[in-house]
Amino acid sequence: MEKFWNYVEVLGRILLISIFVMSGLQKLGDIQGNMAYVTSGGLPGFMLFPAIAIELFASLAILLGWKTRIAALLLAVFCLMSGLMFHGNTFPDNAMATLLDQIHLMKNIALTGAFLFLAGRGAGPISLDNRNKA
């Protein structure tokens, strides 16, 4: 039964990073549009590039189970900061937009928790981090 849970951990890592792989690739596909979005949050446009790098490289590290704790901490901070910077809005004339923004904020907070959990536990036995352990 323990082998089963080892594979469940791998599946969990895959599912957890899937949103960031898609987001990073989407950002690469529309640099100008995403730079405009980044500047709308009060950041300089060039900050898009570290965001893409974090999303893609930290996701790859988590997928492989390599430097998992560091990658998970990076994505935890990324989720919390991007949630607070881009999804803490209220729209007085549009209750639905406010609700959707609050849902995105809560999603980012939940993902922060998941990444903190991963940082605390590590990648598990099926990972590059644990390849030399008995």
TATARA-V439364 format. One record per backbone hydrogen bond with DSSP energy under -1.0 kcal/mol. NH is the residue of the N-H (numbers start at 1). CO is the residue of the C=O. If there is no record, write none. Layout:
NH:CO
NH:CO
This chain:
5:1
6:2
7:3
8:4
9:5
10:6
11:7
12:8
13:9
14:10
15:11
16:12
17:13
18:14
21:17
22:18
23:19
24:20
25:21
26:22
27:23
28:24
29:25
34:30
35:31
36:32
37:33
38:34
39:35
40:36
41:38
42:39
43:38
47:44
48:45
49:46
51:47
52:48
53:49
54:50
55:51
56:52
57:53
58:54
60:56
61:57
62:58
63:59
64:60
65:61
66:61
71:67
72:68
73:69
74:70
75:71
76:72
77:73
78:74
79:75
80:76
81:77
82:78
83:79
84:80
85:81
86:82
87:83
94:91
98:94
99:95
100:96
101:97
102:98
103:99
104:100
105:101
106:102
107:103
108:104
109:105
110:106
111:107
112:108
113:109
114:110
115:111
116:112
117:113
118:114
119:115
120:116
121:117
122:118
127:125
128:64
129:65
131:128
133:130
